[in-house]
Amino acid sequence: MTHRCVEDRSIRFHQLVAEKLRADPQGVLAKARRNLAHMRQEHGPNFEYYAARWEALLDGPLDALLAVLTFPDEAARALRQYTPFAGVLSPQERWAAFRQFVTDWRTRHAQGQLEHLIGAAGAILGDDALIIIGSQAILAKHPARLPPEATASMEAVIVSLNAPDGSRLRGDILWFVN
């Protein structure tokens, strides 16, 4: 899993926490404060910088806290790595969110990766007549009608239709990505 994927997943989970926070501010804040006190005991002085930041956010305006939960900047990302919101989402909510995140991530990134792969293979070969073999090959034509399971594969084989000598359909595999 890439750093970007992990960060996007963290933001998605914290968006769900933000929804709960809007619906039940007192309950969610009380849980976060209990978690923060436990984290201070567990991590000691090395954690104090983050604990102080979270404490100020938990005691401050709700809008500032909501912004940190979902903002993609470096400071918010660092704080989310030490989140005091463990347990705000039930295991069922976390699992459902994780499954949906994985499906959405694969769908969003599979098309772009395939397009990049085709472009790179064409540039290397100096050829725009390519055969793409693999489950992602169908994404180029039917991205909206496929179930998420059909877009989960991350592999493709690209074969050149034209050989440098002018003959058709080279038999060698040019690219394999997994």
Secondary structure, 3 states (H helix, E strand, C coil): CCHHHHHHHHHHHHHHHHHHHHHCHHHHHHHHHHHHHHHHHHHHHHHHHHHHHHHHHHHCCHHHHHHHHHCCCHHHHHHHCCCCCCCCCCHHHHHHHHHHHHHHHHHHHHHHHHHHHHHHHHHHHCCCCEEEECHHHHHHCCCCCCCHHHHCCCCEEEEECECCCCCECCCCCCEEEC
